[in-house]
């Protein structure tokens, strides 16, 4: 009897590390709207974080044993792969391989780029989901970094690093403003 599916571990092995970057780009698309659904950023951010950590250390992606041998039906998988190919074609139109080549080098630069992907995933998981743009900024950073790593496009990687910095500044303003507001409320009630 022919198999009508593929296990998750087999699929991940076949697409490889670069194929997982396509998944990372797809996971970020939901956050390009200013306000996201609460909790989604934690789940998707964790998936992006796992992929990023596996890239950073050059290891196979760790998958929980419950999911590793789960079979994905080919009927369900084909439409998803067709959509992914459509998005990949769109990304290829935007990205230009080998722009700013020193930013796509291996070694220390590659380590920094993969660490920036991890930073973006951690920022995406921060509990600011109901605040406008709190998921959008890190998602844009992850999207640029993933496209840049996938296409070896240094300009996209540079934009990803800049987006991470913008996200950190935005979160600092949110935290600082929240602290000032809390102090003001405390002073009004206490004094």
C-alpha positions as CSV (number, residue, x, y, z in Angstrom):
1,X,0.0,0.0,0.0
2,X,1.6,3.4,-1.0
3,X,2.2,6.0,1.6
4,X,-0.2,9.0,1.4
5,X,2.0,11.3,3.4
6,X,5.3,12.2,4.9
7,X,6.5,12.5,8.5
8,X,7.4,15.9,9.8
9,X,11.0,14.8,10.4
10,X,11.3,13.6,6.8
11,X,9.9,16.8,5.5
12,X,12.3,18.9,7.5
13,X,15.2,16.7,6.4
14,X,14.2,17.2,2.8
15,X,13.7,20.9,2.8
16,X,17.0,21.5,4.8
17,X,18.0,24.6,6.7
18,X,17.4,27.0,3.8
19,X,13.9,25.5,3.2
20,X,13.1,26.2,6.9
21,X,13.8,29.9,6.1
22,X,10.8,29.8,3.8
23,X,8.7,28.6,6.7
24,X,10.1,31.5,8.8
25,X,9.0,34.0,6.2
26,X,5.5,32.5,6.1
27,X,5.2,32.6,9.9
28,X,6.0,36.3,10.0
29,X,3.4,37.3,7.4
30,X,0.6,37.2,9.9
31,X,2.3,39.9,12.0
32,X,2.5,42.5,9.2
33,X,-0.8,44.0,10.4
34,X,-0.4,46.6,13.2
35,X,-2.2,44.5,15.9
36,X,-1.9,40.7,16.2
37,X,-4.0,38.0,17.8
38,X,-2.7,37.5,21.4
39,X,-0.7,34.4,22.0
40,X,0.1,33.7,18.3
41,X,3.4,35.6,18.5
42,X,4.5,33.3,21.3
43,X,3.8,30.1,19.4
44,X,5.1,31.4,16.0
45,X,8.0,33.1,17.8
46,X,9.0,29.8,19.5
47,X,9.0,28.0,16.1
48,X,11.1,30.7,14.6
49,X,13.4,30.6,17.6
50,X,13.9,26.8,17.3
51,X,14.7,27.2,13.6
52,X,17.1,30.1,14.3
53,X,19.0,28.2,17.1
54,X,19.4,25.2,14.9
55,X,20.9,27.4,12.2
56,X,23.2,29.2,14.6
57,X,24.7,25.9,15.9
58,X,24.5,24.1,12.5
59,X,22.4,21.3,14.0
60,X,19.3,19.6,12.8
61,X,16.1,21.2,13.9
62,X,14.8,19.7,17.2
63,X,11.2,18.5,17.1
64,X,9.3,17.1,20.1
65,X,9.0,13.4,19.8
66,X,5.2,13.5,19.6
67,X,5.4,15.6,16.4
68,X,8.5,14.0,14.9
69,X,6.8,10.9,13.5
70,X,3.5,12.6,12.8
71,X,2.4,12.0,9.2
72,X,1.3,15.0,7.1
73,X,-1.1,14.0,4.3
74,X,0.0,14.8,0.8
75,X,-3.4,16.2,0.1
76,X,-2.9,18.8,2.8
77,X,0.7,19.4,2.0
78,X,0.5,20.1,-1.8
79,X,-1.7,23.2,-1.5
80,X,0.6,24.6,1.2
81,X,3.7,24.0,-0.9
82,X,2.0,25.6,-3.9
83,X,1.3,28.7,-1.8
84,X,4.9,28.7,-0.5
85,X,6.2,28.6,-4.0
86,X,4.1,31.5,-4.9
87,X,5.5,33.5,-2.0
88,X,9.0,32.4,-2.9
89,X,8.6,33.8,-6.5
90,X,7.4,37.1,-5.0
91,X,10.4,37.2,-2.7
92,X,12.7,36.5,-5.6
93,X,11.4,39.6,-7.4
94,X,12.2,41.8,-4.4
95,X,15.6,40.3,-3.4
96,X,18.8,40.4,-5.3
97,X,21.4,37.8,-4.5
98,X,25.0,38.9,-3.7
99,X,24.2,42.5,-2.8
100,X,26.6,43.7,-0.1
101,X,28.5,40.4,-0.2
102,X,30.4,40.9,3.0
103,X,27.1,40.8,4.9
104,X,26.3,37.3,3.7
105,X,29.7,35.8,4.4
106,X,30.1,32.7,6.5
107,X,32.0,32.6,9.8
108,X,31.6,35.5,12.2
109,X,29.2,37.5,10.0
110,X,27.0,34.4,9.5
111,X,27.0,33.8,13.2
112,X,25.9,37.4,13.8
113,X,23.2,37.2,11.2
114,X,21.8,34.0,12.7
115,X,22.0,35.5,16.2
116,X,20.0,38.5,14.9
117,X,17.3,36.1,13.7
118,X,17.2,34.7,17.3
119,X,17.0,38.2,18.7
120,X,14.1,38.9,16.3
121,X,12.2,35.8,17.5
122,X,12.7,36.7,21.1
123,X,11.5,40.3,20.4
124,X,8.4,38.8,18.6
125,X,7.6,36.7,21.7
126,X,7.6,39.8,24.0
127,X,4.2,40.2,25.7
128,X,3.2,43.4,24.0
129,X,0.7,41.8,21.5
130,X,-2.1,44.3,22.0
131,X,0.1,47.3,21.5
132,X,0.1,48.5,17.9
133,X,3.3,47.6,15.9
134,X,4.8,45.6,18.8
135,X,4.7,42.4,16.7
136,X,5.0,44.1,13.3
137,X,8.5,45.6,13.9
138,X,10.2,42.3,15.0
139,X,8.3,40.4,12.2
140,X,9.7,42.8,9.6
141,X,13.2,42.3,11.1
142,X,12.8,38.5,10.9
143,X,11.3,38.7,7.4
144,X,14.2,40.8,6.1
145,X,16.8,38.5,7.8
146,X,15.2,35.3,6.5
147,X,15.0,36.7,3.0
148,X,18.5,37.9,3.2
149,X,19.9,34.6,4.5
150,X,17.8,32.6,2.0
151,X,18.8,34.7,-1.0
152,X,22.2,35.8,0.2
153,X,21.1,39.4,-0.1
154,X,23.2,41.7,2.2
155,X,20.8,44.6,1.7
156,X,17.9,42.6,3.2
157,X,20.1,41.5,6.0
158,X,21.1,45.1,6.7
159,X,17.5,46.1,6.8
160,X,16.8,43.2,9.2
161,X,19.5,44.4,11.6
162,X,18.1,48.0,11.4
163,X,14.6,46.7,12.0
164,X,15.8,44.9,15.1
165,X,17.4,48.1,16.4
166,X,14.1,50.0,15.7
167,X,12.2,47.3,17.6
168,X,14.5,47.6,20.6
169,X,14.1,51.4,20.6
170,X,10.3,51.1,20.3
171,X,10.1,48.6,23.2
172,X,12.4,50.8,25.3
173,X,10.0,53.7,24.7
174,X,7.0,51.5,25.6
175,X,8.7,50.2,28.8
176,X,10.0,53.7,29.8
177,X,6.6,55.3,29.1
178,X,4.8,52.6,31.0
179,X,7.2,53.1,34.0
180,X,6.6,56.8,34.0
181,X,2.9,56.4,33.8
182,X,2.9,53.8,36.7
183,X,5.0,56.2,38.8
184,X,2.7,59.1,38.1
185,X,-0.4,57.0,39.0
186,X,1.4,55.8,42.2
187,X,2.3,59.4,43.1
188,X,-1.3,60.6,42.7
189,X,-2.7,58.0,44.9
190,X,0.1,58.1,47.5
191,X,0.5,61.8,47.7
